[in-house]
Amino acid sequence: MRRSTRSIIIIFVIFYFIVGTLTLFFAKNAITDGKKATGAIKLQDLDATKAYLKDTKNSLKKTQMVFYTATPLRIIPLLGWYVADIQRGLTAAVNGVDAALTLTDAVTPYADVLGLKGQGTFLGGTAQERIGKAIETLSKVTPQLEEVGASLHKSRVEMDKIQSWRYPNILPKNPGQKIDTAKKGFQEVESLVVDTRPLLEVLPQVMGADSEKKYLVLFQNDKELRATGGFITAYAFFRVNRGVIETEGSSDIYNLDNTLLKKVAAPEPIVKYLPGVNQLNLRDSNLQADYLASMRQFEQLYNSTQDGKKIDGIIALDTQFVLKMLQVLGSVEAYGSKFTTDKVDSCACPQIIWELERYADQPVAYEKGERKGIIGVLMQQMMDKAFNAPKSTWPHLLGAVTDSLREKHLLLYFHDSNAQAAAERINFAGRVASYDGDYLYINETNFAGAKSNLYVQEKVKQTVKKGKDGNLEKVLTLEYKYPHKMDDCSLERKGGLCLAGIYRDWLRIYVPKGSKITKTSGLELKESEDLEKTLFDGFFELRPEGSLKIEINYTVPVKAEGTYKLLIQKQPGVEGHTYEIDAFGHKERAFPLTTDKELIVKI
């Protein structure tokens, strides 16, 4: 009997040794094939990507099939957890590769338009014509996106079953942290695919597939920060017909303000913080922290201008969007000048930023007469260069546009309700979000006229703990530094730009409705309600070479039982202030806030 038992154990060990060896062999093949697929994607080779993805799936399926024989081990305490987790991970990986294969099949007809190596179906005509034809057929992609979303959902469900606490981070390579990252990645990609679908459905209409569309494009100078991203400096009209985009005139915003046929009294913040200004102008109308609300205010004024044209929406962009495009396209020429990304010593900034600030600086108005259409001309030149660029450049251009939308350097507002809803769903519309949990949105308006935001640095710290009544107790610290000497900002100056003047900042902090200030230092703040949030706001001045620290203690009527959730929204136009969060002892490493960020902490 003993000999028989020993023999069974030996056979059992040998069998699972073979299973383990084969599992490792096929798993290594899957990893190798996956890396090759990733490499092919980086090389923009769609056909090679599909081939390597198929190899990856085959290797994963073999791994899955071999390791299925380990299923009986799941009944063994403790060991069973890890066997089950490996099987779940393999299932998630197979479904993830299925999603990638479906997506590459969906993208294949558009390979040429996207600048990918593959058998695209829009190869004839100019770049604009090929893009126009591709846009007309986008509706065919949405069923495949539904299939991609279904596969990703299956992956996420399997990953959610894997408990990261079983893999403590004291082990090599922090396995628990990697599992949480993978789970979050599946969730984000699934959300992106699901949210992208409505936008692709309306994109043909937005791009004039059925009828010509006309959009007003606003240039917001983020170096003179305003609520929706920057001081409105210039505007341009763009006509879009079946994917073909053309400019239809542009000018300085002051010229449009001069055609206003009625006077509207300025709201209290402008009267209070912009001495001598009693009338609301278009250039100051983006006062609401919500882009949609600001654009509706802008349109009320715009509709009473003499030069106003019928439009289908308003698109806002800032200097960072222009810079991102030039980083891909290279230099662009307009008005006999070359615009580049080279550094300029005069401002310690890229030359394109320097030129745009020269255009925006009011005391040099005599120069604007010749260059009042600079934004429209620049945009047209960039588009012409983009459409004539090598196909290999197009993915980078698409990436620059997508990043600008995600980072709120490019904002969308459409009259069409379906298009607007799609833009809001994917967070391209600059909306103040409704959120079930804790919330923070810091919005600042520079009423100085100087371009101080080119130099002012900002750091945000927040600590969160549970209060006596079960609500949250928070401490928010804002630290400002202005490491630059003051420029000559007098109207009589003969040369130079007013970039570093006194920073005059209207600070607004949006928090969950019902929040209450318990203590402040560094700045007096008042409480009110706005945009379905509680608003703390105040005003301060900061001189060049100076610093300021503001601290706010407040309570939030949010219960954190088991899980704490915080949404931090980023202001449009801001490049990425540094944030540090300490929630219930969980310290989030300092990070630049480049997009909206959700923080979830288990208590």
C-alpha positions in Angstrom: 0.0 0.0 0.0 2.8 2.4 0.9 4.6 1.5 -2.3 1.4 2.1 -4.3 0.8 5.5 -2.6 4.5 6.5 -3.2 4.1 5.5 -6.9 0.9 7.6 -7.2 2.7 10.6 -5.6 5.7 10.2 -7.9 3.4 10.0 -11.0 1.5 13.0 -9.7 4.7 15.1 -9.2 6.1 14.0 -12.6 2.8 14.8 -14.3 2.6 18.3 -12.9 6.2 18.9 -13.5 5.6 18.2 -17.1 2.5 20.5 -17.0 4.5 23.2 -15.4 7.3 22.9 -17.9 5.0 23.0 -20.9 3.1 25.9 -19.4 6.2 27.9 -19.0 7.4 27.0 -22.5 4.1 28.1 -24.2 3.8 31.1 -21.8 7.3 32.3 -22.8 6.3 31.9 -26.5 3.2 34.0 -25.9 5.3 36.7 -24.2 7.8 36.7 -27.0 5.1 36.9 -29.7 3.4 39.7 -27.7 6.6 41.7 -27.6 6.9 41.2 -31.3 3.3 42.5 -31.8 4.1 45.5 -29.6 7.2 46.2 -31.7 5.2 46.0 -34.9 2.7 48.5 -33.6 5.5 50.9 -32.8 6.7 50.5 -36.3 3.2 51.2 -37.5 3.1 47.9 -39.4 -0.5 46.8 -39.2 -0.1 43.5 -41.2 2.9 42.4 -39.0 0.9 43.4 -35.9 -2.0 41.1 -36.9 0.4 38.2 -37.7 2.1 38.4 -34.3 -1.2 38.8 -32.5 -2.4 35.6 -34.0 0.8 33.9 -32.9 0.4 35.3 -29.4 -3.2 34.0 -29.3 -2.1 30.5 -30.4 0.6 30.4 -27.8 -1.8 31.6 -25.1 -4.4 29.0 -26.1 -1.8 26.2 -25.9 -0.8 27.5 -22.4 -4.4 27.7 -21.4 -5.1 24.1 -22.6 -2.0 22.6 -20.9 -2.7 24.4 -17.6 -6.3 23.4 -17.6 -5.1 20.0 -16.4 -4.1 21.7 -13.2 -7.8 22.5 -12.4 -8.0 19.7 -9.7 -5.4 21.6 -7.7 -7.9 24.4 -7.1 -9.5 22.4 -4.3 -6.2 22.6 -2.3 -6.3 25.4 0.3 -4.1 28.4 -0.5 -2.5 26.7 -3.6 -5.9 26.7 -5.2 -6.1 30.5 -5.2 -3.0 30.8 -7.3 -3.9 28.1 -9.7 -7.3 29.8 -10.3 -5.6 33.2 -10.7 -3.3 31.9 -13.4 -6.2 30.4 -15.3 -8.1 33.7 -14.9 -5.1 35.7 -16.1 -4.7 33.4 -19.1 -8.4 33.8 -20.0 -8.1 37.6 -19.6 -5.1 37.6 -21.9 -6.8 35.6 -24.6 -9.8 37.9 -24.6 -7.5 40.9 -24.6 -5.7 39.6 -27.7 -9.1 38.8 -29.3 -10.0 42.5 -28.7 -6.7 43.6 -30.3 -7.3 41.4 -33.3 -10.8 42.7 -33.9 -9.6 46.2 -33.5 -6.8 45.7 -36.1 -9.3 44.2 -38.5 -11.5 47.3 -38.0 -8.6 49.6 -38.6 -7.3 47.8 -41.7 -9.4 49.6 -44.3 -8.1 52.9 -42.8 -4.4 51.9 -42.8 -3.4 54.4 -45.5 -5.4 57.2 -43.9 -3.9 56.6 -40.5 -0.3 56.3 -41.9 0.0 52.6 -41.1 1.6 49.9 -43.2 -1.3 47.7 -44.3 -3.9 47.0 -47.0 -6.0 50.1 -46.7 -8.9 50.8 -49.1 -8.6 54.6 -49.5 -5.5 54.9 -51.6 -6.5 57.2 -54.4 -6.7 61.0 -54.6 -5.2 63.7 -52.3 -4.8 63.1 -48.6 -7.8 65.3 -47.8 -10.0 63.3 -50.3 -8.8 60.0 -48.8 -9.6 61.2 -45.3 -13.0 62.4 -46.5 -13.9 59.0 -48.0 -12.7 57.3 -44.9 -14.9 59.5 -42.6 -17.9 58.7 -44.7 -17.5 55.0 -43.9 -16.8 55.2 -40.2 -20.2 53.9 -39.3 -19.1 50.5 -40.4 -16.5 50.4 -37.6 -19.0 50.7 -34.7 -20.2 47.0 -34.8 -16.6 45.9 -34.6 -16.0 48.3 -31.7 -18.9 46.6 -29.9 -17.2 43.3 -30.3 -13.9 44.8 -29.0 -15.8 46.1 -26.0 -17.3 42.7 -25.3 -13.9 41.0 -25.4 -12.4 43.6 -23.1 -15.3 43.3 -20.7 -14.7 39.5 -20.4 -11.0 40.3 -19.7 -11.9 42.8 -17.0 -14.3 40.4 -15.3 -11.6 37.7 -15.1 -9.0 40.2 -13.8 -11.4 41.5 -11.2 -11.6 38.0 -9.7 -7.8 38.1 -9.0 -7.2 39.6 -5.5 -4.0 41.6 -5.4 -3.7 41.2 -1.6 -2.7 37.6 -2.3 0.5 39.0 -3.8 2.2 41.3 -1.3 4.5 44.0 -2.6 7.3 42.7 -0.4 7.8 40.1 -3.0 10.2 40.9 -5.9 8.9 43.2 -8.6 5.8 44.3 -6.6 3.3 41.7 -8.0 0.3 43.1 -6.2 0.9 46.6 -7.6 1.3 45.2 -11.1 -2.0 43.3 -10.8 -3.8 46.4 -9.7 -2.3 48.4 -12.6 -3.3 45.7 -15.1 -6.9 45.6 -13.7 -7.1 49.4 -13.9 -5.7 49.3 -17.5 -8.3 46.8 -18.7 -11.0 49.0 -17.1 -9.7 52.2 -18.7 -9.3 50.6 -22.2 -12.8 49.1 -22.0 -14.2 52.5 -21.0 -12.3 54.2 -23.8 -13.6 51.8 -26.4 -17.2 52.1 -25.1 -17.0 55.9 -24.9 -15.3 56.3 -28.3 -18.1 54.6 -30.2 -20.7 57.5 -29.9 -18.0 59.9 -31.1 -17.2 57.8 -34.2 -20.9 57.5 -35.0 -21.3 61.3 -35.2 -17.8 62.1 -36.6 -19.0 61.9 -40.3 -21.7 64.5 -39.6 -19.3 66.7 -37.6 -16.9 66.6 -40.6 -19.6 67.6 -43.1 -20.4 64.2 -44.6 -24.1 65.1 -45.1 -23.9 68.9 -45.3 -21.2 71.5 -45.0 -20.4 72.6 -41.4 -18.8 75.9 -40.2 -16.9 76.2 -36.9 -15.6 79.2 -35.0 -12.1 78.5 -33.7 -11.0 80.5 -30.7 -7.3 81.0 -29.7 -7.0 81.0 -25.9 -3.7 82.3 -24.6 -2.9 80.0 -21.8 0.0 82.2 -20.6 -2.7 84.6 -19.5 -4.9 81.9 -17.9 -8.7 82.3 -17.9 -11.4 79.9 -16.7 -11.6 77.8 -19.9 -7.9 77.8 -20.8 -6.8 81.3 -21.5 -7.5 84.9 -22.6 -9.4 84.8 -25.9 -6.9 86.5 -28.3 -8.0 85.7 -31.8 -10.6 83.8 -33.8 -11.0 82.1 -37.2 -13.7 80.5 -39.2 -13.3 77.0 -40.7 -15.5 75.4 -43.3 -15.7 71.5 -43.4 -17.2 69.7 -46.3 -16.9 65.9 -46.6 -13.7 65.9 -44.6 -12.1 68.8 -46.5 -11.2 71.6 -44.2 -10.6 75.2 -45.3 -10.2 78.5 -43.4 -12.7 81.3 -44.1 -11.1 84.3 -42.5 -9.6 85.2 -39.1 -8.8 88.2 -37.0 -8.0 89.7 -33.7 -10.7 89.3 -31.0 -10.6 93.1 -30.4 -11.8 93.6 -33.9 -14.8 91.4 -33.3 -15.5 93.1 -30.0 -15.6 96.4 -31.9 -18.6 95.2 -33.9 -20.9 94.5 -30.9 -24.3 96.0 -31.5 -25.4 96.0 -27.9 -23.8 96.6 -24.5 -24.0 94.0 -21.7 -23.1 94.9 -18.2 -20.0 93.2 -16.9 -20.5 90.5 -14.2 -19.3 91.2 -10.7 -15.9 89.5 -10.9 -14.9 91.6 -13.9 -16.1 94.8 -12.3 -14.3 93.8 -9.1 -11.0 92.5 -10.4 -10.6 94.4 -13.8 -10.9 98.0 -12.7 -12.4 100.3 -15.3 -14.1 97.5 -17.2 -17.9 97.9 -16.9 -19.0 96.2 -20.2 -18.8 92.5 -21.0 -16.7 91.8 -24.1 -16.2 88.7 -26.1 -12.6 88.5 -25.0 -13.6 88.2 -21.3 -16.8 86.1 -21.7 -15.1 82.7 -21.0 -15.6 83.3 -17.3 -17.4 80.1 -16.3 -15.3 77.2 -15.2 -17.5 74.9 -17.4 -16.6 75.3 -21.1 -20.2 74.7 -22.3 -21.5 77.4 -20.0 -18.8 79.8 -21.1 -19.4 79.2 -24.8 -23.1 79.8 -24.4 -22.3 83.2 -22.8 -19.8 83.9 -25.6 -22.5 83.0 -28.2 -25.1 85.4 -26.6 -22.6 88.2 -27.3 -21.4 86.8 -30.6 -24.9 86.7 -32.0 -25.1 90.5 -31.5 -22.0 91.3 -33.5 -22.1 92.9 -36.9 -19.6 90.4 -38.4 -21.0 87.2 -36.8 -21.6 84.3 -39.1 -23.8 81.3 -38.6 -21.8 78.5 -37.0 -22.3 74.9 -36.0 -20.0 74.9 -33.0 -16.9 76.5 -31.3 -13.5 74.9 -31.0 -11.0 76.4 -28.6 -7.2 75.8 -28.7 -4.2 77.2 -26.9 -0.5 77.6 -27.4 0.3 74.1 -26.2 -1.8 72.6 -29.0 0.1 74.7 -31.6 3.4 73.6 -30.0 2.4 69.9 -30.1 1.6 70.1 -33.8 4.9 71.9 -34.6 6.8 69.3 -32.7 5.5 66.7 -35.2 5.4 68.8 -38.4 8.5 70.9 -37.9 8.7 74.6 -38.7 5.8 76.5 -40.4 5.9 79.8 -42.3 3.4 82.6 -42.1 3.7 86.3 -43.0 7.2 85.8 -44.1 8.3 84.5 -40.7 9.3 80.9 -39.7 7.7 79.5 -36.6 9.6 76.8 -34.8 9.9 75.0 -31.5 13.5 76.2 -30.9 14.1 77.8 -27.5 14.2 81.6 -27.3 16.4 83.2 -24.6 14.1 86.2 -24.3 11.4 84.2 -22.6 13.1 80.8 -22.0 10.3 79.3 -24.1 9.8 77.9 -27.6 10.0 80.4 -30.4 6.4 79.7 -31.5 5.2 80.7 -28.0 7.3 83.8 -28.1 5.8 84.8 -31.5 2.3 84.1 -30.3 2.9 86.2 -27.2 4.3 89.0 -29.4 1.0 88.9 -31.3 -1.1 88.9 -28.1 0.7 91.7 -26.3 -1.6 94.7 -26.6 1.0 97.6 -26.5 2.4 96.4 -29.9 -1.0 96.9 -31.6 0.7 98.7 -34.6 2.2 95.3 -35.6 -1.1 93.5 -35.3 -2.6 95.4 -38.3 -0.5 93.4 -40.6 -0.8 90.1 -38.8 -4.4 90.2 -37.4 -5.2 86.9 -39.2 -2.1 85.0 -37.8 -4.1 82.2 -36.1 -6.1 81.3 -39.2 -3.0 81.5 -41.4 -1.0 79.4 -39.0 -3.7 76.8 -38.7 -4.1 76.6 -42.5 -0.4 76.3 -43.0 -0.2 73.5 -40.4 -3.1 71.7 -42.1 -1.5 72.0 -45.5 1.8 70.7 -44.2 0.0 67.8 -42.3 -1.9 66.7 -45.5 1.3 66.8 -47.5 3.5 65.1 -44.8 4.7 61.5 -45.2 2.1 58.9 -44.1 4.5 57.8 -41.4 3.9 61.2 -39.7 0.1 60.8 -39.5 -0.1 58.6 -36.4 2.0 61.1 -34.6 -0.3 63.9 -35.7 -3.3 61.9 -34.6 -1.5 61.3 -31.2 -0.8 65.1 -30.8 -4.5 65.9 -31.5 -5.7 63.2 -29.1 -3.3 64.2 -26.4 -4.4 67.8 -26.8 -8.1 66.8 -26.4 -7.3 64.6 -23.3 -5.2 67.3 -21.7 -7.7 70.0 -22.5 -5.6 72.1 -24.8 -8.3 71.5 -27.4 -11.9 71.9 -26.4 -15.1 71.0 -28.4 -18.6 72.5 -28.3 -21.2 71.5 -30.9 -24.8 72.7 -31.6 -25.8 69.2 -32.6 -27.0 67.5 -29.4 -25.7 64.0 -30.4 -22.2 65.4 -31.3 -22.1 67.4 -28.0 -23.1 64.4 -26.0 -20.4 62.2 -27.6 -17.8 64.9 -26.9 -18.9 65.1 -23.3 -18.9 61.3 -22.8 -15.2 61.0 -23.9 -14.3 64.1 -21.8 -13.3 66.3 -24.8 -15.8 69.1 -23.9 -14.3 70.7 -20.8 -17.3 70.0 -18.6 -17.4 70.2 -14.8 -18.2 66.6 -14.0 -21.0 65.1 -11.8 -19.3 62.6 -9.6 -20.4 60.2 -6.9 -17.6 60.7 -4.4 -15.1 63.3 -3.3 -14.2 66.0 -5.8 -11.6 68.7 -6.4 -11.3 71.2 -9.2 -9.0 74.2 -8.9 -9.8 76.9 -11.5 -7.8 80.1 -11.8 -8.3 83.4 -13.8 -5.4 85.7 -14.4 -6.8 89.3 -14.5 -3.4 90.9 -14.8 -3.1 91.3 -18.5 0.5 90.1 -18.3 1.4 86.6 -19.4 2.5 85.6 -15.9 1.4 81.9 -16.3 4.5 81.3 -18.4 6.5 81.4 -15.2 4.2 80.9 -12.2 4.7 77.5 -10.6 2.0 75.7 -8.6 2.1 72.7 -6.2 -1.0 71.2 -4.7 -1.1 69.0 -1.6 -4.1 67.4 0.0 -4.6 65.2 3.1 -7.8 63.3 3.8 -9.0 61.6 6.9 -12.3 60.5 8.5 -13.9 63.0 10.8 -15.8 62.4 14.1 -19.2 62.4 12.3 -18.1 60.0 9.6 -17.6 62.8 7.0 -14.3 63.7 5.5 -11.8 66.2 7.0 -9.4 67.6 4.5 -6.5 70.0 4.4 -5.7 71.6 1.0 -2.4 73.4 0.5 -1.6 75.5 -2.5 2.0 76.7 -3.0 2.9 79.3 -5.6 6.3 80.4 -6.8 7.1 83.1 -9.3 10.9 82.6 -10.1 11.3 85.5 -12.6 12.2 89.1 -12.6 9.5 91.7 -13.4 9.3 92.9 -17.0 8.5 96.5 -18.0 4.7 96.3 -18.4 3.9 100.0 -18.8 1.8 100.9 -21.8 4.5 103.5 -22.8 7.3 101.0 -23.1 9.2 101.2 -26.4 10.2 97.5 -26.7 10.0 94.1 -25.2 7.1 92.1 -24.0 5.1 92.2 -20.7 5.3 88.6 -19.8 6.3 88.8 -16.1 4.0 91.3 -14.4 2.1 91.1 -11.1 0.0 88.0 -11.1 -3.6 88.9 -10.2 -5.4 85.6 -9.6 -9.1 85.0 -9.0 -8.9 81.5 -7.4 -11.9 79.2 -7.4 -12.0 75.8 -5.8 -14.9 73.5 -6.6 -15.6 70.7 -4.0 -18.6 68.5 -3.2 -21.9 70.3 -2.5 -22.3 70.9 1.3 -18.6 71.2 2.1 -17.7 73.7 4.8 -14.5 75.7 5.5 -13.3 75.3 9.1 -10.0 77.3 8.8 -7.9 79.1 6.3 -4.5 80.8 6.2 -2.7 82.8 3.5 -6.0 83.9 1.8 -9.5 84.9 2.8 -12.1 82.7 1.0 -15.9 82.9 0.8 -18.3 80.0 0.3 -21.0 79.8 -2.3 -22.6 77.4 -4.7 -21.9 77.1 -8.5 -22.3 74.4 -11.1 -23.9 72.1 -8.5 -20.8 72.3 -6.3 -19.7 74.2 -3.3 -17.3 76.9 -4.3 -14.5 78.5 -2.3 -13.2 81.6 -4.0 -10.8 84.5 -3.3 -8.4 86.8 -4.9 -4.6 87.4 -4.5 -1.7 89.2 -6.1 1.8 87.7 -6.4 4.8 89.7 -7.5 7.7 88.3 -9.6 10.3 86.6 -7.5 7.7 86.1 -4.8 5.9 83.1 -3.3 2.6 82.4 -1.5 1.2 79.5 0.5 -2.5 79.0 1.0 -4.0 76.4 3.4 -7.6 75.4 3.6 -9.2 73.1 6.2 -12.7 71.9 5.3 -15.2 69.2 5.7 -16.9 67.2 3.0 -20.3 65.4 3.4 -19.0 62.2 1.8 -18.9 58.9 3.7 -15.9 56.7 3.0 -16.8 53.2 4.0 -14.4 50.6 2.7 -13.4 52.6 -0.4 -12.5 56.3 -0.9 -13.0 57.8 -4.3 -11.6 61.2 -5.4 -11.9 62.8 -8.8 -9.5 65.6 -9.5 -10.3 67.7 -12.6 -7.7 69.6 -14.6 -8.2 73.1 -15.7 -8.0 73.6 -19.5 -4.8 75.4 -20.6 -2.8 74.4 -17.6 0.3 72.3 -18.5 0.3 70.1 -15.3 0.6 71.4 -11.8 2.2 69.0 -9.3 -0.2 67.2 -6.9 0.4 65.2 -3.8 -2.4 63.2 -2.1 -2.4 61.6 1.3 -5.7 59.7 1.8 -6.0 57.8 5.0 -2.3 57.2 5.1 -2.1 56.1 1.5 0.3 58.5 -0.1 0.1 59.0 -3.8 3.5 59.8 -5.2 3.8 63.4 -6.5 2.4 63.6 -10.1 1.8 66.3 -12.7 -2.0 66.6 -13.3 -2.0 66.4 -17.1 -5.6 65.0 -17.4 -8.5 64.4 -15.1 -7.5 61.8 -12.5 -9.5 59.4 -10.4 -8.0 58.1 -7.2 -9.5 55.0 -5.5 -8.2 54.0 -2.1 -9.2 51.0 0.0 -9.6 52.0 3.6 
